Amino acid sequence: MLITGVSGLLGNNVAYYFQDKYDVIGQYFSHKVFIQGIKTVSADIRTENSFGEIIATYEPDVVLHCASLTDIDFCENHKELTQLVNNIGTSHIVQACKSSKIKLVYISTDSVYDGSKGNFQETDEVNSPNYYGLSKYEGEQAVQKMKNSVILRTNIFGWNIQDKHSIAEWILYELLNHRRIKGFKNVYFSSIYTFDFARIVELILNKDLTGIYNCASSTSLSKYEFACILAKRLDLNQGLIEPIDINDFPFTARRGRNLTMNVDKLCRDLGVALPTIEQSLDNFCRDYRQGLADVIKNSWRTIEWYPQLSYIPYGRQSIDEDDISGVVEVLRSSHLTQGGSIADFEQGLCDYTGARFAVAFNSGTSALHCACLAMNVGSGHEVITSPNTFVASANCAVYCGAKAVFADIDLSTYNIDPLEMEKKIVPQTKGVIPVHFAGQSCDMESIQDIIEEKQEQYGHKIYIIEDASHALGSCYKGHRVGSCVYSDMTVMSFHPVKHITTGEGGVVLTNEEELFRKLRRFRSHGITSTAEEFIYKEQGYSPSGLINPWYYEQQFLGHNYRITDIQCTLGLSQLKKLPFFMSRRREIVNRYNEAFKDIELICTPFEDNKCDSNFHLYVLLIDFEKIGIERARFMLELKRKGIQTQVHYVPVYLHPFYRQNFGTNLGDCPSAEEYYSKCLSIPLFPMMTGAEVEKTIDEVLSQIKVVSSIE
Ligand SMILES: Cc1ncc(COP(=O)(O)O)c(C=O)c1O
């Protein structure tokens, strides 16, 4: 059985249901999932052949097509994408199944009906009020071209593996956290629990049914009633649920008010009764009590991850067997370097961030160096950066003969303060390198405004390079960091403690073609083999106009900063796991925030509401002086308990190299120094177990209490 959309709610839950009944293969697009005993493969169903390749490789007997965009408002706002995934994607699957005579089960929705009257039968007219329903209906029409197919119109609730919640999970977790919720009293549905749905699919397959069926609960409830029953079954506070009118709620897309479905046809053809919505809720609650939610959410733990250490580091890479086998495969291939994996990794980074161009390097440092070279930094120039960073953010300017200048940080975000940066801009300033410390984006809009003003004042270009070594996966004002909406270039690092790793490695992202072409040449000795870039065209072409295949030009002095195919294959494999890595980091951050929020003399990280941080680091500010313990002692005590911590960072200008060569000194950036006196990064990495998180919390708190009680 091949299940599409195995990272989604339904795909994932049915994969669990069928795992010991079929040989299951799960397809996902960008969110890698881990289910023991199930092989998962990544494919983009929007691309014509990608699904056909999977079919050819695994030869399934049945395809359960669950992959779909399902957020009704998102679909309304992204019609083109919805069309691509829900319609074109489905027709690719139909094509592949048809030619291989595979049974196709297509998951459709109650949203194909207009929602006016309820008790909808399969023969009723289909007239969705929103684009989501429309797109699913068009998918149905593609599937109907296949005889050996069954279309199931449904509405489901169950357990999400991702950081999203189905309606029942949302009600459950909000009430568990004693938060008030609102439930529509005038919206009716006959939703069914995913595991009940899966059981019915099994019967449908056994009976080899074909055609269109409503596949839902046999009774219905309003969403408000649904929430109340769930609360009652799990002894949660029903008083927190407020009945409201959907007409008072500002949805983007129109929604049907009564989407209840008549399931008589399916009951008749199967010869069994379908569960009522109350029975389905009972099954959901039973599974919750038995811990199924945790099993699904923690399924990644069933996978072997490396490295396996006897202590808790402050950060570390997460490598699985897919990473290892990918790298081993390259070792058997023709190209260890300068092969196709580099362009694939670069394209993957562009797709993820939204940048037009990417040039991968053998480190974040070489990427920064070439970004500076691409903006023509040289002697007599100044480049402004944050003091709260790794030395590479400043060294890159110095490599080019320029002076690195430090502008103080904002003590709430620990990032460069745009106003301090403004004060340091002089006619010699060639560029600025804001660093998104720990994953939280700098205030890029203010930085861009200031730079535009200064460019006008001085009459020359001032470049903005984002040092996003910590920020792959973060967003700023709805844009992914790396999209270069607010900058000329963005640099990232793939060192092992970062979000994804290539061993050593980095990238420069840009939307400017000229910068992209320069960066490629700086990466490789200043050489180009691209004919259209040749300076001496007469040497590059034969008299009859053929490109001379041996010819290349060194046009300026570059470096060998090339990354290998071995590294890029690892990078691509890691990139597929990024959404999972990020959601796991977020879970740990939420737990830390909760544990440390009311502790005197400890300050948890501030999160700017313009940013969505990926949390590369979790930095606590601890007033060691007031607590009465030296930071070194604090770190040592934690180390004795097996917990490694780190200090990020010594203000760069306090390093002897900068003091001795650029005359920087203590007192230059008071906020950075105050921050430095208190900061401590505690362990944070995706593979950290719940027990390790709790141990870290307990030991940090016990250090503080031990010291306080001695006082
Ligand atoms: C903010 C920042 N910039 C640049 C770099 C340099 O990256 P790499 O170690 O890949 O050379 C790092 C690495 O830790 C970093 O943290």
The ligand as an SDF file (V2000), in Angstrom:
LIG
                    3D

 16 16  0  0  0  0  0  0  0  0999 V2000
   26.9240   33.7840   13.2450 C   0  0  0  0  0  0  0  0  0  0  0  0
   27.9220   32.9260   12.5180 C   0  0  0  0  0  0  0  0  0  0  0  0
   28.4670   33.4040   11.4020 N   0  0  0  0  0  0  0  0  0  0  0  0
   29.3630   32.6700   10.7080 C   0  0  0  0  0  0  0  0  0  0  0  0
   29.7360   31.4190   11.1080 C   0  0  0  0  0  0  0  0  0  0  0  0
   30.7610   30.6720   10.3460 C   0  0  0  0  0  0  0  0  0  0  0  0
   30.2590   29.4990    9.8010 O   0  0  0  0  0  0  0  0  0  0  0  0
   31.2030   28.2190    9.5520 P   0  0  0  0  0  0  0  0  0  0  0  0
   31.5430   27.6390   10.8720 O   0  0  0  0  0  0  0  0  0  0  0  0
   30.3180   27.3330    8.7310 O   0  0  0  0  0  0  0  0  0  0  0  0
   32.3770   28.6770    8.8070 O   0  0  0  0  0  0  0  0  0  0  0  0
   29.1820   30.8770   12.2740 C   0  0  0  0  0  0  0  0  0  0  0  0
   29.5650   29.5390   12.7450 C   0  0  0  0  0  0  0  0  0  0  0  0
   29.4040   29.1600   13.8560 O   0  0  0  0  0  0  0  0  0  0  0  0
   28.2480   31.6570   12.9990 C   0  0  0  0  0  0  0  0  0  0  0  0
   27.6970   31.1950   14.1150 O   0  0  0  0  0  0  0  0  0  0  0  0
  1  2  1  0
  2  3  1  0
  2 15  2  0
  3  4  2  0
  4  5  1  0
  5  6  1  0
  5 12  2  0
  6  7  1  0
  7  8  1  0
  8  9  2  0
  8 10  1  0
  8 11  1  0
 12 13  1  0
 12 15  1  0
 13 14  2  0
 15 16  1  0
M  END
$$$$
